[in-house]
Structure formats: structure tokens, C-alpha cells
Amino acid sequence: MDDNEWISAVVAGGMPRPAAEFALTMFAASRNGEFDATDPTLEATIGHPAKTVHEVLEAALRSR
């Protein structure tokens, strides 16, 4: 599904167009590697290694 098809689908499903366009910018940034960089600030702030989304979801599924 290309970007325009995705916007059309989520708008048809009830998401306001501006919200769909904003969400799409986040997906596009992810596709382009914008979130690939890591920063040690989070781990320094929380005092332990950060977990990946995969690790968090896996733990959530195991706890059910």
C-alpha cells in the first residue's frame, strides 16, 4: 500500500486527515532511518539499559 492509499484508508476508517498525514510523516521518517540513532540520555536517566519495542511486547505477551 502506498502512502496515499494508506491515508485514504485510515481517513475512511475515521481518522481525521491532518492526524493521518502527521502519522504518515512518522512512518516515512522511520522508513528513512530517522530513528536508527541511539542516544545514551534515556538509559542514563532511567538508570538501566533501554528495552526494544520487541522486548516490551514480548514481555507483555508472556505476562498474559
N, C-alpha and C positions, 0 to 999 in steps of 0.2 A: 504494500500500500504506500503510495507516495504521500508527501506532506499535505497536499491539497485534499486528497481523498480522506486522510485522517481527520483533518479539520472538519470537513463536511460530515463525516460520520459522528464525531463527538458533538458537533452542534446539533445534528439531527437527534441525538440522544439526550439533549437538554443542556449541554454546557454552553454558556454564553460565548459568543465568538471571540471577544477580547481575551477571555480566560483560555480558550483553546489556542489562540495564537501565542499567548505567553507560554503555555505548557509546551508548545511545539518548539519555542526557542530553547527551552531546557533540553529537549530531546536532541535537537540539532547540535547544541553545544557538546552534549555527551558523545554523539556520533563523531564529532570533530576532535575528540580527545581533550576537551577543555577541562575535564575533571580528573585527568590522569595524574596530575601533580599532587604530591602529598606535602603537608606542612606539619612539622612536629608540634605546633601550638596546641592542637586538640589533646594529644597524648600528654603533653606537659601540664595542661590544665586539669585533666581528669585523673592523672597520676598512674595510668596504666595503658598498655597498648590498645589502640582503637580496634574495633571489630569491623569486618567487612559486612556488607548487606547480606551476603550469602550466609555468613556465620550467624548473624542475628536471626534470619529467617529459619535457618536450620534448628537453632535452639528453640525458637517459638514452636515449631512443628513437633519437636521432641517432647515439649512440655505439655502437649495436649493429651 
